[in-house]
Amino acid sequence: MNEKEVKDEKVEPIIPLNESPKAKPKAQSKKVEQEAIEVKAEPKNEKVIYIGPTFNGIQQFTALEKVPESFKEVNEEHAFFKYLFVKFSDFPKARQNVFKTGTREYQLVEKAKEVI
């Protein structure tokens, strides 16, 4: 591309970060909304900690990259098993609750012991 072609080419103005753009065409804003919804719909693959009793070779309070396939099979029969995997951010509270009678975590662990 030579200098003359560059001068004749139309260039869209860049909006500075501190300014908000004025009204966008509806078709464009719908597309942006759809893209945002699609991104939100994707599940995050977060690391988890298993708080249940030792089962299928996994000890209580083991950190895992994801829920093992063997637990997914058990979860088909006993849906509560999925709640025995907690996010890292929820682990401190969940660990305390495992030992507190009457808490959800305590009841889940006791129920898992009956199944195992």
N, CA, C and O atoms as CSV, one atom per row, in Angstrom:
chain,resi,resn,atom,element,x,y,z
A,1,MET,N,N,0.842,-1.170,0.000
A,1,MET,CA,C,0.000,0.000,0.000
A,1,MET,C,C,0.887,1.233,0.000
A,1,MET,O,O,1.796,1.347,0.822
A,2,ASN,N,N,0.628,2.153,-0.915
A,2,ASN,CA,C,1.446,3.361,-0.938
A,2,ASN,C,C,0.770,4.456,-0.122
A,2,ASN,O,O,-0.321,4.260,0.414
A,3,GLU,N,N,1.429,5.614,-0.032
A,3,GLU,CA,C,0.963,6.720,0.818
A,3,GLU,C,C,-0.390,7.256,0.362
A,3,GLU,O,O,-1.215,7.620,1.200
A,4,LYS,N,N,-0.636,7.313,-0.938
A,4,LYS,CA,C,-1.895,7.841,-1.460
A,4,LYS,C,C,-3.059,6.934,-1.063
A,4,LYS,O,O,-4.118,7.422,-0.668
A,5,GLU,N,N,-2.872,5.626,-1.164
A,5,GLU,CA,C,-3.919,4.685,-0.786
A,5,GLU,C,C,-4.249,4.795,0.695
A,5,GLU,O,O,-5.415,4.675,1.071
A,6,VAL,N,N,-3.271,5.015,1.528
A,6,VAL,CA,C,-3.478,5.156,2.964
A,6,VAL,C,C,-4.316,6.382,3.257
A,6,VAL,O,O,-5.195,6.325,4.117
A,7,LYS,N,N,-4.073,7.497,2.567
A,7,LYS,CA,C,-4.833,8.732,2.789
A,7,LYS,C,C,-6.290,8.563,2.386
A,7,LYS,O,O,-7.173,9.118,3.042
A,8,ASP,N,N,-6.566,7.811,1.321
A,8,ASP,CA,C,-7.925,7.639,0.827
A,8,ASP,C,C,-8.729,6.623,1.643
A,8,ASP,O,O,-9.958,6.610,1.567
A,9,GLU,N,N,-8.074,5.799,2.398
A,9,GLU,CA,C,-8.751,4.752,3.161
A,9,GLU,C,C,-9.530,5.358,4.328
A,9,GLU,O,O,-9.025,6.233,5.032
A,10,LYS,N,N,-10.759,4.888,4.527
A,10,LYS,CA,C,-11.571,5.383,5.637
A,10,LYS,C,C,-11.129,4.695,6.926
A,10,LYS,O,O,-10.886,3.489,6.959
A,11,VAL,N,N,-11.036,5.484,7.968
A,11,VAL,CA,C,-10.602,4.956,9.261
A,11,VAL,C,C,-11.669,5.290,10.291
A,11,VAL,O,O,-12.103,6.436,10.397
A,12,GLU,N,N,-12.087,4.287,11.046
A,12,GLU,CA,C,-13.060,4.501,12.117
A,12,GLU,C,C,-12.362,5.205,13.272
A,12,GLU,O,O,-11.230,4.857,13.607
A,13,PRO,N,N,-13.018,6.193,13.891
A,13,PRO,CA,C,-12.387,6.878,15.020
A,13,PRO,C,C,-12.278,5.949,16.229
A,13,PRO,O,O,-13.147,5.107,16.455
A,14,ILE,N,N,-11.234,6.106,16.980
A,14,ILE,CA,C,-11.027,5.327,18.195
A,14,ILE,C,C,-11.610,6.110,19.352
A,14,ILE,O,O,-11.345,7.302,19.504
A,15,ILE,N,N,-12.409,5.433,20.170
A,15,ILE,CA,C,-13.023,6.089,21.323
A,15,ILE,C,C,-12.080,5.927,22.507
A,15,ILE,O,O,-11.718,4.803,22.855
A,16,PRO,N,N,-11.678,7.026,23.129
A,16,PRO,CA,C,-10.807,6.920,24.303
A,16,PRO,C,C,-11.479,6.119,25.412
A,16,PRO,O,O,-12.706,6.112,25.513
A,17,LEU,N,N,-10.691,5.447,26.239
A,17,LEU,CA,C,-11.218,4.603,27.303
A,17,LEU,C,C,-12.065,5.367,28.306
A,17,LEU,O,O,-12.995,4.798,28.878
A,18,ASN,N,N,-11.770,6.631,28.534
A,18,ASN,CA,C,-12.509,7.390,29.533
A,18,ASN,C,C,-13.816,7.961,28.999
A,18,ASN,O,O,-14.558,8.588,29.755
A,19,GLU,N,N,-14.116,7.763,27.734
A,19,GLU,CA,C,-15.365,8.239,27.154
A,19,GLU,C,C,-16.217,7.044,26.769
A,19,GLU,O,O,-15.695,6.024,26.320
A,20,SER,N,N,-17.526,7.165,26.941
A,20,SER,CA,C,-18.406,6.082,26.517
A,20,SER,C,C,-18.926,6.391,25.123
A,20,SER,O,O,-19.170,7.551,24.791
A,21,PRO,N,N,-19.095,5.364,24.311
A,21,PRO,CA,C,-19.588,5.595,22.959
A,21,PRO,C,C,-21.057,6.007,23.001
A,21,PRO,O,O,-21.792,5.642,23.919
A,22,LYS,N,N,-21.463,6.760,22.011
A,22,LYS,CA,C,-22.876,7.145,21.922
A,22,LYS,C,C,-23.661,5.934,21.445
A,22,LYS,O,O,-23.100,4.850,21.289
A,23,ALA,N,N,-24.922,6.108,21.219
A,23,ALA,CA,C,-25.818,5.001,20.859
A,23,ALA,C,C,-25.235,4.154,19.732
A,23,ALA,O,O,-24.815,4.664,18.693
A,24,LYS,N,N,-25.224,2.848,19.973
A,24,LYS,CA,C,-24.748,1.913,18.962
A,24,LYS,C,C,-25.954,1.407,18.181
A,24,LYS,O,O,-27.072,1.430,18.695
A,25,PRO,N,N,-25.754,0.965,16.981
A,25,PRO,CA,C,-26.863,0.358,16.247
A,25,PRO,C,C,-27.377,-0.860,17.014
A,25,PRO,O,O,-26.595,-1.579,17.635
A,26,LYS,N,N,-28.700,-1.093,16.970
A,26,LYS,CA,C,-29.299,-2.187,17.733
A,26,LYS,C,C,-28.724,-3.540,17.350
A,26,LYS,O,O,-28.486,-4.370,18.227
A,27,ALA,N,N,-28.500,-3.781,16.088
A,27,ALA,CA,C,-27.974,-5.066,15.644
A,27,ALA,C,C,-26.630,-5.349,16.288
A,27,ALA,O,O,-26.368,-6.482,16.690
A,28,GLN,N,N,-25.778,-4.350,16.394
A,28,GLN,CA,C,-24.460,-4.541,16.985
A,28,GLN,C,C,-24.582,-4.816,18.479
A,28,GLN,O,O,-23.909,-5.714,18.984
A,29,SER,N,N,-25.419,-4.075,19.200
A,29,SER,CA,C,-25.521,-4.270,20.639
A,29,SER,C,C,-26.140,-5.621,20.970
A,29,SER,O,O,-25.777,-6.213,21.987
A,30,LYS,N,N,-27.072,-6.142,20.142
A,30,LYS,CA,C,-27.626,-7.473,20.374
A,30,LYS,C,C,-26.541,-8.529,20.235
A,30,LYS,O,O,-26.484,-9.479,21.016
A,31,LYS,N,N,-25.679,-8.358,19.235
A,31,LYS,CA,C,-24.595,-9.311,19.027
A,31,LYS,C,C,-23.669,-9.323,20.234
A,31,LYS,O,O,-23.244,-10.390,20.678
A,32,VAL,N,N,-23.358,-8.165,20.764
A,32,VAL,CA,C,-22.491,-8.066,21.937
A,32,VAL,C,C,-23.149,-8.747,23.124
A,32,VAL,O,O,-22.482,-9.462,23.871
A,33,GLU,N,N,-24.472,-8.535,23.316
A,33,GLU,CA,C,-25.185,-9.171,24.413
A,33,GLU,C,C,-25.154,-10.683,24.274
A,33,GLU,O,O,-24.935,-11.383,25.262
A,34,GLN,N,N,-25.370,-11.207,23.066
A,34,GLN,CA,C,-25.353,-12.643,22.850
A,34,GLN,C,C,-23.982,-13.220,23.161
A,34,GLN,O,O,-23.883,-14.284,23.772
A,35,GLU,N,N,-22.931,-12.538,22.752
A,35,GLU,CA,C,-21.581,-13.011,23.041
A,35,GLU,C,C,-21.339,-13.040,24.540
A,35,GLU,O,O,-20.717,-13.973,25.049
A,36,ALA,N,N,-21.822,-12.029,25.253
A,36,ALA,CA,C,-21.640,-11.981,26.701
A,36,ALA,C,C,-22.374,-13.127,27.373
A,36,ALA,O,O,-21.849,-13.726,28.311
A,37,ILE,N,N,-23.571,-13.441,26.914
A,37,ILE,CA,C,-24.336,-14.541,27.493
A,37,ILE,C,C,-23.628,-15.861,27.246
A,37,ILE,O,O,-23.561,-16.700,28.144
A,38,GLU,N,N,-23.101,-16.060,26.053
A,38,GLU,CA,C,-22.400,-17.294,25.741
A,38,GLU,C,C,-21.183,-17.480,26.639
A,38,GLU,O,O,-20.913,-18.597,27.080
A,39,VAL,N,N,-20.459,-16.435,26.913
A,39,VAL,CA,C,-19.279,-16.527,27.767
A,39,VAL,C,C,-19.687,-16.905,29.185
A,39,VAL,O,O,-19.035,-17.736,29.818
A,40,LYS,N,N,-20.768,-16.298,29.693
A,40,LYS,CA,C,-21.228,-16.600,31.041
A,40,LYS,C,C,-21.702,-18.036,31.166
A,40,LYS,O,O,-21.608,-18.622,32.244
A,41,ALA,N,N,-22.211,-18.619,30.084
A,41,ALA,CA,C,-22.762,-19.964,30.128
A,41,ALA,C,C,-21.683,-21.040,30.245
A,41,ALA,O,O,-21.976,-22.158,30.669
A,42,GLU,N,N,-20.453,-20.723,29.878
A,42,GLU,CA,C,-19.382,-21.713,29.944
A,42,GLU,C,C,-18.976,-21.946,31.393
A,42,GLU,O,O,-18.690,-20.988,32.112
A,43,PRO,N,N,-18.944,-23.215,31.839
A,43,PRO,CA,C,-18.541,-23.481,33.216
A,43,PRO,C,C,-17.042,-23.303,33.392
A,43,PRO,O,O,-16.252,-23.601,32.496
A,44,LYS,N,N,-16.678,-22.824,34.533
A,44,LYS,CA,C,-15.262,-22.677,34.842
A,44,LYS,C,C,-14.745,-24.010,35.370
A,44,LYS,O,O,-15.428,-24.691,36.134
A,45,ASN,N,N,-13.563,-24.365,34.967
A,45,ASN,CA,C,-12.947,-25.577,35.486
A,45,ASN,C,C,-12.054,-25.192,36.651
A,45,ASN,O,O,-10.840,-25.050,36.510
A,46,GLU,N,N,-12.681,-25.027,37.798
A,46,GLU,CA,C,-11.943,-24.628,38.979
A,46,GLU,C,C,-11.407,-25.851,39.707
A,46,GLU,O,O,-11.988,-26.934,39.639
A,47,LYS,N,N,-10.313,-25.668,40.391
A,47,LYS,CA,C,-9.787,-26.719,41.240
A,47,LYS,C,C,-10.723,-26.867,42.426
A,47,LYS,O,O,-11.333,-25.897,42.875
A,48,VAL,N,N,-10.831,-28.093,42.928
A,48,VAL,CA,C,-11.740,-28.370,44.034
A,48,VAL,C,C,-11.022,-29.145,45.132
A,48,VAL,O,O,-9.933,-29.682,44.931
A,49,ILE,N,N,-11.658,-29.187,46.294
A,49,ILE,CA,C,-11.160,-29.992,47.409
A,49,ILE,C,C,-12.277,-30.935,47.817
A,49,ILE,O,O,-13.418,-30.514,48.008
A,50,TYR,N,N,-11.944,-32.207,47.949
A,50,TYR,CA,C,-12.911,-33.227,48.351
A,50,TYR,C,C,-12.996,-33.230,49.869
A,50,TYR,O,O,-11.983,-33.412,50.544
A,51,ILE,N,N,-14.202,-33.029,50.421
A,51,ILE,CA,C,-14.363,-32.968,51.878
A,51,ILE,C,C,-15.018,-34.218,52.447
A,51,ILE,O,O,-15.201,-34.321,53.660
A,52,GLY,N,N,-15.372,-35.170,51.589
A,52,GLY,CA,C,-16.040,-36.386,52.045
A,52,GLY,C,C,-15.058,-37.392,52.624
A,52,GLY,O,O,-13.850,-37.156,52.649
A,53,PRO,N,N,-15.596,-38.533,53.095
A,53,PRO,CA,C,-14.728,-39.581,53.642
A,53,PRO,C,C,-13.897,-40.229,52.534
A,53,PRO,O,O,-14.258,-40.146,51.360
A,54,THR,N,N,-12.794,-40.869,52.898
A,54,THR,CA,C,-11.934,-41.526,51.920
A,54,THR,C,C,-12.764,-42.509,51.101
A,54,THR,O,O,-13.473,-43.354,51.647
A,55,PHE,N,N,-12.659,-42.380,49.773
A,55,PHE,CA,C,-13.493,-43.182,48.882
A,55,PHE,C,C,-12.837,-43.230,47.509
A,55,PHE,O,O,-12.339,-42.219,47.014
A,56,ASN,N,N,-12.838,-44.414,46.895
A,56,ASN,CA,C,-12.244,-44.601,45.561
A,56,ASN,C,C,-10.799,-44.106,45.498
A,56,ASN,O,O,-10.376,-43.551,44.484
A,57,GLY,N,N,-10.051,-44.303,46.566
A,57,GLY,CA,C,-8.642,-43.919,46.593
A,57,GLY,C,C,-8.383,-42.444,46.821
A,57,GLY,O,O,-7.236,-42.002,46.746
A,58,ILE,N,N,-9.415,-41.677,47.095
A,58,ILE,CA,C,-9.229,-40.244,47.345
A,58,ILE,C,C,-9.512,-39.971,48.815
A,58,ILE,O,O,-10.597,-40.251,49.324
A,59,GLN,N,N,-8.503,-39.417,49.484
A,59,GLN,CA,C,-8.633,-39.136,50.910
A,59,GLN,C,C,-9.384,-37.835,51.146
A,59,GLN,O,O,-9.457,-36.961,50.282
A,60,GLN,N,N,-9.941,-37.739,52.349
A,60,GLN,CA,C,-10.640,-36.522,52.742
A,60,GLN,C,C,-9.679,-35.333,52.695
A,60,GLN,O,O,-8.510,-35.460,53.060
A,61,PHE,N,N,-10.169,-34.190,52.248
A,61,PHE,CA,C,-9.444,-32.922,52.135
A,61,PHE,C,C,-8.315,-32.975,51.099
A,61,PHE,O,O,-7.265,-32.359,51.283
A,62,THR,N,N,-8.539,-33.710,50.023
A,62,THR,CA,C,-7.581,-33.780,48.922
A,62,THR,C,C,-7.922,-32.723,47.876
A,62,THR,O,O,-9.080,-32.576,47.483
A,63,ALA,N,N,-6.904,-31.989,47.428
A,63,ALA,CA,C,-7.087,-30.988,46.368
A,63,ALA,C,C,-6.997,-31.694,45.017
A,63,ALA,O,O,-6.111,-32.519,44.794
A,64,LEU,N,N,-7.922,-31.358,44.123
A,64,LEU,CA,C,-7.991,-32.006,42.814
A,64,LEU,C,C,-8.150,-30.963,41.713
A,64,LEU,O,O,-8.704,-29.887,41.938
A,65,GLU,N,N,-7.662,-31.293,40.530
A,65,GLU,CA,C,-7.824,-30.411,39.367
A,65,GLU,C,C,-9.281,-30.357,38.926
A,65,GLU,O,O,-9.765,-29.314,38.487
A,66,LYS,N,N,-9.980,-31.487,39.043
A,66,LYS,CA,C,-11.393,-31.573,38.668
A,66,LYS,C,C,-11.999,-32.783,39.371
A,66,LYS,O,O,-11.284,-33.585,39.973
A,67,VAL,N,N,-13.309,-32.908,39.292
A,67,VAL,CA,C,-13.998,-34.042,39.903
A,67,VAL,C,C,-13.653,-35.298,39.095
A,67,VAL,O,O,-13.853,-35.323,37.880
A,68,PRO,N,N,-13.132,-36.348,39.764
A,68,PRO,CA,C,-12.749,-37.575,39.053
A,68,PRO,C,C,-13.954,-38.273,38.414
A,68,PRO,O,O,-15.078,-38.155,38.902
A,69,GLU,N,N,-13.713,-38.991,37.336
A,69,GLU,CA,C,-14.774,-39.717,36.629
A,69,GLU,C,C,-15.462,-40.727,37.540
A,69,GLU,O,O,-16.674,-40.918,37.439
A,70,SER,N,N,-14.709,-41.377,38.430
A,70,SER,CA,C,-15.308,-42.377,39.321
A,70,SER,C,C,-16.386,-41.759,40.212
A,70,SER,O,O,-17.364,-42.425,40.553
A,71,PHE,N,N,-16.216,-40.502,40.587
A,71,PHE,CA,C,-17.223,-39.829,41.407
A,71,PHE,C,C,-18.417,-39.400,40.563
A,71,PHE,O,O,-19.541,-39.336,41.060
A,72,LYS,N,N,-18.181,-39.112,39.313
A,72,LYS,CA,C,-19.298,-38.745,38.435
A,72,LYS,C,C,-20.246,-39.928,38.271
A,72,LYS,O,O,-21.461,-39.747,38.189
A,73,GLU,N,N,-19.689,-41.140,38.224
A,73,GLU,CA,C,-20.514,-42.343,38.121
A,73,GLU,C,C,-21.317,-42.549,39.402
A,73,GLU,O,O,-22.502,-42.877,39.338
A,74,VAL,N,N,-20.695,-42.364,40.557
A,74,VAL,CA,C,-21.380,-42.498,41.845
A,74,VAL,C,C,-22.458,-41.430,41.962
A,74,VAL,O,O,-23.527,-41.687,42.516
A,75,ASN,N,N,-22.192,-40.256,41.454
A,75,ASN,CA,C,-23.133,-39.144,41.533
A,75,ASN,C,C,-24.437,-39.440,40.787
A,75,ASN,O,O,-25.480,-38.873,41.114
A,76,GLU,N,N,-24.384,-40.320,39.791
A,76,GLU,CA,C,-25.609,-40.692,39.081
A,76,GLU,C,C,-26.577,-41.403,40.017
A,76,GLU,O,O,-27.789,-41.223,39.902
A,77,GLU,N,N,-26.058,-42.213,40.947
A,77,GLU,CA,C,-26.900,-42.919,41.916
A,77,GLU,C,C,-27.170,-42.066,43.150
A,77,GLU,O,O,-28.274,-42.090,43.694
A,78,HIS,N,N,-26.183,-41.327,43.584
A,78,HIS,CA,C,-26.271,-40.531,44.818
A,78,HIS,C,C,-25.884,-39.089,44.489
A,78,HIS,O,O,-24.712,-38.717,44.546
A,79,ALA,N,N,-26.879,-38.297,44.149
A,79,ALA,CA,C,-26.650,-36.934,43.655
A,79,ALA,C,C,-25.950,-36.024,44.660
A,79,ALA,O,O,-25.344,-35.031,44.258
A,80,PHE,N,N,-26.016,-36.327,45.929
A,80,PHE,CA,C,-25.415,-35.452,46.941
A,80,PHE,C,C,-23.893,-35.455,46.898
A,80,PHE,O,O,-23.269,-34.550,47.453
A,81,PHE,N,N,-23.277,-36.443,46.257
A,81,PHE,CA,C,-21.811,-36.516,46.217
A,81,PHE,C,C,-21.182,-35.276,45.584
A,81,PHE,O,O,-20.057,-34.910,45.925
A,82,LYS,N,N,-21.890,-34.636,44.677
A,82,LYS,CA,C,-21.321,-33.450,44.024
A,82,LYS,C,C,-21.075,-32.327,45.019
A,82,LYS,O,O,-20.238,-31.460,44.771
A,83,TYR,N,N,-21.787,-32.328,46.135
A,83,TYR,CA,C,-21.613,-31.279,47.145
A,83,TYR,C,C,-20.415,-31.543,48.063
A,83,TYR,O,O,-20.083,-30.715,48.912
A,84,LEU,N,N,-19.777,-32.685,47.889
A,84,LEU,CA,C,-18.588,-33.000,48.681
A,84,LEU,C,C,-17.322,-32.431,48.038
A,84,LEU,O,O,-16.224,-32.604,48.569
A,85,PHE,N,N,-17.469,-31.763,46.912
A,85,PHE,CA,C,-16.362,-31.088,46.239
A,85,PHE,C,C,-16.607,-29.595,46.354
A,85,PHE,O,O,-17.606,-29.084,45.847
A,86,VAL,N,N,-15.699,-28.895,47.017
A,86,VAL,CA,C,-15.882,-27.456,47.245
A,86,VAL,C,C,-14.749,-26.669,46.591
A,86,VAL,O,O,-13.650,-27.185,46.389
A,87,LYS,N,N,-15.039,-25.414,46.268
A,87,LYS,CA,C,-14.020,-24.527,45.705
A,87,LYS,C,C,-12.976,-24.220,46.774
A,87,LYS,O,O,-13.252,-24.307,47.970
A,88,PHE,N,N,-11.794,-23.866,46.334
A,88,PHE,CA,C,-10.727,-23.497,47.265
A,88,PHE,C,C,-11.169,-22.367,48.182
A,88,PHE,O,O,-10.879,-22.380,49.378
A,89,SER,N,N,-11.870,-21.391,47.617
A,89,SER,CA,C,-12.290,-20.233,48.412
A,89,SER,C,C,-13.303,-20.612,49.489
A,89,SER,O,O,-13.401,-19.926,50.507
A,90,ASP,N,N,-14.057,-21.692,49.282
A,90,ASP,CA,C,-15.061,-22.130,50.256
A,90,ASP,C,C,-14.516,-23.158,51.244
A,90,ASP,O,O,-15.194,-23.505,52.212
A,91,PHE,N,N,-13.315,-23.641,51.013
A,91,PHE,CA,C,-12.778,-24.733,51.820
A,91,PHE,C,C,-12.625,-24.431,53.311
A,91,PHE,O,O,-13.025,-25.269,54.119
A,92,PRO,N,N,-12.079,-23.302,53.725
A,92,PRO,CA,C,-11.904,-23.093,55.172
A,92,PRO,C,C,-13.207,-23.249,55.959
A,92,PRO,O,O,-13.224,-23.895,57.007
A,93,LYS,N,N,-14.276,-22.672,55.470
A,93,LYS,CA,C,-15.570,-22.770,56.149
A,93,LYS,C,C,-16.116,-24.197,56.062
A,93,LYS,O,O,-16.653,-24.717,57.040
A,94,ALA,N,N,-15.979,-24.823,54.901
A,94,ALA,CA,C,-16.475,-26.188,54.714
A,94,ALA,C,C,-15.744,-27.159,55.639
A,94,ALA,O,O,-16.360,-28.064,56.201
A,95,ARG,N,N,-14.438,-26.974,55.796
A,95,ARG,CA,C,-13.669,-27.867,56.677
A,95,ARG,C,C,-14.152,-27.751,58.119
A,95,ARG,O,O,-14.282,-28.761,58.810
A,96,GLN,N,N,-14.417,-26.543,58.575
A,96,GLN,CA,C,-14.952,-26.360,59.928
A,96,GLN,C,C,-16.308,-27.041,60.063
A,96,GLN,O,O,-16.579,-27.707,61.062
A,97,ASN,N,N,-17.149,-26.873,59.063
A,97,ASN,CA,C,-18.506,-27.406,59.129
A,97,ASN,C,C,-18.568,-28.926,59.067
A,97,ASN,O,O,-19.533,-29.520,59.549
A,98,VAL,N,N,-17.563,-29.566,58.486
A,98,VAL,CA,C,-17.533,-31.029,58.428
A,98,VAL,C,C,-17.583,-31.616,59.840
A,98,VAL,O,O,-18.116,-32.708,60.038
A,99,PHE,N,N,-17.035,-30.905,60.813
A,99,PHE,CA,C,-16.962,-31.409,62.181
A,99,PHE,C,C,-18.033,-30.828,63.107
A,99,PHE,O,O,-18.076,-31.171,64.289
A,100,LYS,N,N,-18.897,-29.955,62.585
A,100,LYS,CA,C,-19.963,-29.351,63.394
A,100,LYS,C,C,-21.272,-30.095,63.152
A,100,LYS,O,O,-21.824,-30.053,62.052
A,101,THR,N,N,-21.761,-30.770,64.177
A,101,THR,CA,C,-23.015,-31.503,64.072
A,101,THR,C,C,-24.139,-30.574,63.618
A,101,THR,O,O,-24.271,-29.454,64.110
A,102,GLY,N,N,-24.935,-31.053,62.683
A,102,GLY,CA,C,-26.085,-30.285,62.215
A,102,GLY,C,C,-25.836,-29.437,60.982
A,102,GLY,O,O,-26.792,-28.987,60.350
A,103,THR,N,N,-24.586,-29.208,60.620
A,103,THR,CA,C,-24.316,-28.407,59.421
A,103,THR,C,C,-24.541,-29.256,58.171
A,103,THR,O,O,-24.542,-30.485,58.230
A,104,ARG,N,N,-24.726,-28.599,57.081
A,104,ARG,CA,C,-24.953,-29.287,55.803
A,104,ARG,C,C,-23.779,-30.206,55.465
A,104,ARG,O,O,-23.972,-31.355,55.068
A,105,GLU,N,N,-22.565,-29.686,55.627
A,105,GLU,CA,C,-21.370,-30.476,55.304
A,105,GLU,C,C,-21.273,-31.719,56.188
A,105,GLU,O,O,-20.935,-32.801,55.706
A,106,TYR,N,N,-21.566,-31.567,57.466
A,106,TYR,CA,C,-21.531,-32.706,58.399
A,106,TYR,C,C,-22.524,-33.774,57.942
A,106,TYR,O,O,-22.189,-34.957,57.889
A,107,GLN,N,N,-23.736,-33.357,57.615
A,107,GLN,CA,C,-24.770,-34.297,57.184
A,107,GLN,C,C,-24.390,-34.990,55.877
A,107,GLN,O,O,-24.648,-36.182,55.709
A,108,LEU,N,N,-23.781,-34.254,54.957
A,108,LEU,CA,C,-23.349,-34.851,53.691
A,108,LEU,C,C,-22.274,-35.909,53.907
A,108,LEU,O,O,-22.318,-36.979,53.299
A,109,VAL,N,N,-21.316,-35.613,54.767
A,109,VAL,CA,C,-20.239,-36.567,55.043
A,109,VAL,C,C,-20.807,-37.817,55.712
A,109,VAL,O,O,-20.430,-38.933,55.354
A,110,GLU,N,N,-21.706,-37.642,56.674
A,110,GLU,CA,C,-22.322,-38.789,57.354
A,110,GLU,C,C,-23.121,-39.640,56.366
A,110,GLU,O,O,-23.069,-40.869,56.424
A,111,LYS,N,N,-23.845,-39.004,55.477
A,111,LYS,CA,C,-24.619,-39.728,54.470
A,111,LYS,C,C,-23.687,-40.491,53.529
A,111,LYS,O,O,-23.985,-41.618,53.135
A,112,ALA,N,N,-22.560,-39.877,53.170
A,112,ALA,CA,C,-21.579,-40.538,52.301
A,112,ALA,C,C,-20.985,-41.762,52.994
A,112,ALA,O,O,-20.731,-42.775,52.342
A,113,LYS,N,N,-20.762,-41.681,54.302
A,113,LYS,CA,C,-20.235,-42.830,55.056
A,113,LYS,C,C,-21.206,-44.003,54.996
A,113,LYS,O,O,-20.781,-45.156,54.929
A,114,GLU,N,N,-22.508,-43.719,55.020
A,114,GLU,CA,C,-23.515,-44.779,54.937
A,114,GLU,C,C,-23.487,-45.459,53.569
A,114,GLU,O,O,-23.676,-46.672,53.476
A,115,VAL,N,N,-23.254,-44.696,52.522
A,115,VAL,CA,C,-23.236,-45.227,51.158
A,115,VAL,C,C,-21.981,-46.054,50.907
A,115,VAL,O,O,-22.023,-47.069,50.213
A,116,ILE,N,N,-20.881,-45.615,51.471
A,116,ILE,CA,C,-19.599,-46.304,51.260
A,116,ILE,C,C,-19.629,-47.563,52.021
A,116,ILE,O,O,-18.658,-48.320,52.001
